[in-house]
């Protein structure tokens, strides 16, 4: 068997896997709930039956799950925006289908990056190269500090841990007051029954 025939067989096998993953998306689920496990077992059995009927390949359920996991890992590795930089992601047909089934973004590697502003160059200089022509304006800056209408001068000065402690103390105070009022109401009810 030549390598070209082997590639065609692997490609058609991958396409069969993808078509069945589209039909049974539970195969991508990581959930261990009993209902999901049962659905996944049924889906894997349908996958194994289809593979043996269409391709004459006999897989065990563990082999099928491992192949699906490897396919997912390959697609995730190719489409990882952190490792691909700002290059366009080129996926095979089956990889693109799996990427879409996994709810991937359209080409996440072409992210909006800060352009000439972060490097101190003029905008006309940075747009001169072909690779940088895809780059758009920088991302909007995050607000350093937000102020709420209920915030006071006292709380504005506190650190996060101090604010958390303050909230917990106020919750404790509220709970104690609520219990005190409840006890008073119960005492009043007992007196009214007597």
N, C-alpha and C positions, 0 to 999 in steps of 0.2 A: 504494500500500500504506500503510495507516494505521500509526501508531506502536504501536497495540495489537496489530496483526497481527505487526509486526516483533518486539515483545517476546515474543509467543507462539512465533514461529519461533526466536528466540534462546534462549528458555527450553527449548524441545524439543530444540534442537541441543545445548545444554549438558547436558541430561539424557541424550542419546545418548552424548555424550563420557564422562559419568560412568559410565554402565552399561558402556561398553567399558573404562574404566579399572578398574572393579571386576573385569571379566573378565580383563583383562591388567594386573595391578598393576606389571609391569615398565616400563610407560610412565612411571611416577613415579621410576624408578631413575636415579641419576646415574652409575652405574658405567659404565666404559668397557672392561670386559673383553670379549673377542671373543664369548663365548657370550651375554652379556647384550645386546651390540649386535645380534647376530643375532636373538635373541628380540624385542628392541624393534622391529627392522625388520619382522619378521613381524606383530607386534601393530599397528604403524602401518599396514601394508598392509590388515589386517583392518578397522581403523578407517576407512580411506579407502574401502574397498569398501562398508562399512555406511552411511557418510555419503552416498555417491553413490546407493545403492539406496533408502534411506529418505527422504532429504531432497532428493535431486537436486543436492546441493552438491558441487562438485569442489574438493578441497583438494590442495595438494602436501604431501609429508611434512614439509617445513620449516614450512609454515603450520599443520599439525596440531600439531607439536611446540611452536610458538610459542603457539598457543591454549591448549594444556595448561599451559605455563609461566605464561601470563597468568592462567589460572584459579587455579593454585596460589598465585600472588602475591596475587591478590585475596582469597583465603580467608585466607592468612597475615596480610595487612594487617588484615582485619576481626577476626581472632581474636587479635591480638597483645595480651597482657595488659598490656604496658607502655604502649601507646598508648590502650587503651580504659579504663584506670583500673579502677574497680570497678563499671562498668555492665554489665548483662547483654548478651551478644552475641546479636544477632538475625541469623541466616543464612537465605538462601533455601533452598529444598528441595535444589537441586543443590549449593549451597555446603556445606550440612550433610552431604550424602552424601560429597562430596569430603573434607571435614574428617575424617569417620570413616574413609575409606580411607587418609588420610594419618596415621592413628593419633593423632589429636588428643585432648586431654583433654576431658572434659565441661565446657564453659564455663570455660575457664581464666581468664577475666577476673574471676570471682568468687573471688578468692584470699583467704585468711585474712590480714587485715591487723591490725596492732596497733591496738587501740581506744583507749579513754580513758586507759589506763595511760601511753601515750606522750605524751599531751597534758596530763596532769595534771588531768583532770576526773574526776568521780565516775562510776561505771558506770551509775547511774540516769539521770544527765543525758545521757550519750552515746546511750543506747538510746531516747531520746524521738523522734528523727526516723525517718522511714520508710526512708530510704536506709541508715541505719546499723544497722537492725535485722538485716540480713544478716551484719553483722560479728560474728565470734566472738572467742574469747579470743586473745591474742597468741601468736605462734609461740614455741615453746620456745627458750630461749637456748642458744647453743652454748657448750660448755665452752671456757674460755680456754686451758687447758693440760691435756693428758692425760699421765699418767705410766704408763709400762710397767713390768712387774715386772722386766725385765732392765735397766732404766735405773739408772745409778749416779749418785752425787752429781757426779762429774766430767762425765758426759754431759749431765746436767740443766742445767749452767751454759753449755753450748756453744750457739752460734748455729747456724742451719741450714747455712750454708756450712761452718762448722767441723765439724759432724757429717758432712756429705758427704765432706769431706776425710779425716776419721778413718775412715770406712767404706772409702773407696778405698785408704787406706794399709793397713788390715787385710786387704783383699782381695789387695793386692799381696804382703803378707807371707805370707798363706796360699798364694798361687800359687807363690811362691819356695820355700817349705817343701815343697810338693807336688813341685815339680821336683827339689829336692835329694833327696828320698826316692826318687823315680823313678830318678834317676841312680845312687844307691847300690844300688838293686835290680838295675839293669842291670849295674853293675860286679860285683856278687856273682854274677850269672848267668854273666858272661864268665869269672870265675875258676873257677866250678864246671865249666864246659865244658872248660877247659884242664887 
